[in-house]
Amino acid sequence: MLMKFKDYILQDWRNLYGCEPSFKRVLCSFLWDQRFAVVFIYRIECYLYKKNKKRLARLLHRINMLMHCCDLSPKAEIGEGLHFPHPFGIVIGHGVKAGKNLTLFQGVTLGSKDLGKPSLDNYPKIGNNVTFYPHSIAYGSIEIFDNSKILPNSVVITNIRESSLVGGIPAKEIGKI
């Protein structure tokens, strides 16, 4: 479990900076670069949650919410290479499953369309190398396949095919990548 956590952090770093990390670089980035800090705190939160240290995970969750206004559930399963170019106002629900190299800009919401107590099966499943541009939303039991891009202010409520460029309310395919 610790190796997987370390591998995720290293890949998140490489995806953001394009180089190998050193202790000094990681420490400086954690302190001064919110793009890395929010992902680093989130990864620690997920690790602690899986190790059944739920109170400490909840504390880190609150810290991330206060520092970055990001509500990132430790129950979500997100692959390595997670990237937030502008990490403010991002919401990731409990049942979200995402592959590698997910990029979320500010104001993105990935969640359930059920109010109250939603089922974990009623959240988006997202493939590898998917980008959500500012203020886009994906909710419900949908799949967004690999290499897709969701344009700003789009609302995704249906499945999105591989290598698609989608936009609008509701989001429709407007091109291929």
C-alpha distance (Angstrom), angle and dihedral (degrees) to the residues before:
residue distance angle dihedral
M1 . . .
L2 3.81 . .
M3 3.81 91.7 .
K4 3.80 91.3 52.1
F5 3.82 89.7 49.6
K6 3.81 90.7 50.0
D7 3.82 92.1 46.7
Y8 3.81 90.9 51.2
I9 3.81 92.4 50.5
L10 3.82 91.8 47.6
Q11 3.80 92.4 49.3
D12 3.82 91.5 45.6
W13 3.83 86.9 53.0
R14 3.82 94.0 48.0
N15 3.80 91.3 47.7
L16 3.81 91.1 52.8
Y17 3.81 102.0 39.0
G18 3.81 105.6 19.4
C19 3.82 94.3 -133.8
E20 3.77 141.4 81.6
P21 3.81 116.3 -82.6
S22 3.77 127.8 -121.9
F23 3.79 125.7 -165.9
K24 3.81 91.4 -106.1
R25 3.81 92.6 49.2
V26 3.81 92.8 48.5
L27 3.80 92.7 48.2
C28 3.81 93.2 48.1
S29 3.81 91.5 46.0
F30 3.78 92.1 49.4
L31 3.80 90.7 51.6
W32 3.81 99.8 40.1
D33 3.81 110.6 21.1
Q34 3.79 114.7 67.7
R35 3.83 90.9 -168.4
F36 3.79 89.8 66.9
A37 3.81 98.1 31.8
V38 3.81 95.0 59.3
V39 3.82 92.3 49.7
F40 3.81 92.7 43.8
I41 3.82 92.5 51.1
Y42 3.81 90.1 45.6
R43 3.81 92.7 52.1
I44 3.82 91.3 49.6
E45 3.81 89.0 48.0
C46 3.84 91.0 52.7
Y47 3.79 91.9 47.0
L48 3.81 92.2 51.3
Y49 3.80 91.9 45.6
K50 3.81 91.4 53.7
K51 3.81 89.9 47.7
N52 3.83 87.8 55.9
K53 3.84 93.2 -110.8
K54 3.79 89.2 130.4
R55 3.82 98.4 156.3
L56 3.78 92.4 54.3
A57 3.82 89.9 44.4
R58 3.82 89.1 51.7
L59 3.80 90.2 50.8
L60 3.81 91.0 53.5
H61 3.80 88.8 45.7
R62 3.82 89.2 56.6
I63 3.81 91.7 46.1
N64 3.81 90.3 53.1
M65 3.80 89.7 48.4
L66 3.81 92.4 50.6
M67 3.80 96.5 42.4
H68 3.80 99.5 40.3
C69 3.83 107.3 11.7
C70 3.81 87.5 -122.3
D71 3.81 120.9 141.5
L72 3.80 102.5 -160.8
S73 3.80 114.6 168.8
P74 3.81 115.4 -138.4
K75 3.82 87.1 -147.2
A76 3.81 91.1 66.8
E77 3.81 115.6 98.8
I78 3.79 110.2 -135.3
G79 3.80 124.3 169.6
E80 3.77 127.8 -131.9
G81 3.78 122.9 -72.0
L82 3.83 95.8 50.9
H83 3.81 109.9 172.1
F84 3.82 132.7 -172.8
P85 3.83 109.8 -176.3
H86 3.84 90.8 -174.4
P87 3.82 106.1 15.8
F88 3.77 103.1 -162.0
G89 3.79 128.8 116.9
I90 3.82 96.0 2.8
V91 3.81 118.0 152.7
I92 3.82 123.7 -166.5
G93 3.80 115.4 179.8
H94 3.80 129.1 -140.1
G95 3.80 99.3 -99.0
V96 3.82 100.3 42.9
K97 3.80 114.6 128.3
A98 3.79 118.0 -167.9
G99 3.79 135.4 172.7
K100 3.78 130.4 -137.3
N101 3.81 126.7 -45.5
L102 3.79 99.3 18.5
T103 3.82 112.3 175.3
L104 3.80 120.5 -162.3
F105 3.80 123.1 -178.5
Q106 3.81 124.2 -158.1
G107 3.78 120.5 -55.1
V108 3.82 97.0 17.3
T109 3.81 117.6 150.5
L110 3.81 124.6 -162.5
G111 3.77 109.7 -179.2
S112 3.77 154.9 118.3
K113 3.77 123.9 -70.0
D114 3.81 91.0 -144.3
L115 3.76 117.3 97.7
G116 3.77 119.2 -144.7
K117 3.80 113.5 18.0
P118 3.81 107.1 0.2
S119 3.79 123.9 -161.1
L120 3.82 116.2 -111.7
D121 3.81 87.4 -125.8
N122 3.80 91.5 62.8
Y123 3.81 97.1 73.8
P124 3.81 132.2 93.3
K125 3.79 121.2 -85.8
I126 3.79 110.5 -149.2
G127 3.79 128.3 -164.8
N128 3.81 130.9 -143.8
N129 3.82 125.4 -60.6
V130 3.81 96.3 14.3
T131 3.81 121.6 155.7
F132 3.80 126.5 -159.5
Y133 3.79 113.1 -164.5
P134 3.84 123.1 -149.0
H135 3.80 120.0 -46.2
S136 3.79 95.9 -2.9
I137 3.79 119.4 146.1
A138 3.81 133.0 -153.9
Y139 3.75 118.6 -177.3
G140 3.75 141.5 161.8
S141 3.78 132.6 31.4
I142 3.81 97.2 -37.7
E143 3.80 137.0 132.4
I144 3.77 125.7 -134.6
F145 3.78 108.9 -167.0
D146 3.82 129.8 -143.9
N147 3.81 125.2 -59.6
S148 3.81 96.0 12.0
K149 3.79 126.5 145.0
I150 3.79 124.2 -151.2
L151 3.81 112.4 -155.0
P152 3.83 123.3 -135.2
N153 3.82 119.2 -71.4
S154 3.81 93.1 10.3
V155 3.80 123.4 146.0
V156 3.81 112.1 -149.1
I157 3.81 113.6 -160.1
T158 3.82 100.7 149.3
N159 3.80 135.1 53.9
I160 3.81 116.8 -75.8
R161 3.82 119.7 -146.2
E162 3.79 124.1 -128.9
S163 3.83 117.7 -75.4
S164 3.81 93.5 8.6
L165 3.78 129.6 151.8
V166 3.81 108.0 -147.9
G167 3.78 135.0 -178.9
G168 3.77 144.3 157.0
I169 3.78 139.5 56.9
P170 2.96 103.7 -48.2
A171 3.81 94.3 19.9
K172 3.80 116.7 -115.3
E173 3.78 130.2 -178.5
I174 3.79 109.5 -94.7
G175 3.79 98.8 171.0
K176 3.78 149.3 -16.7
I177 3.78 125.6 -101.2
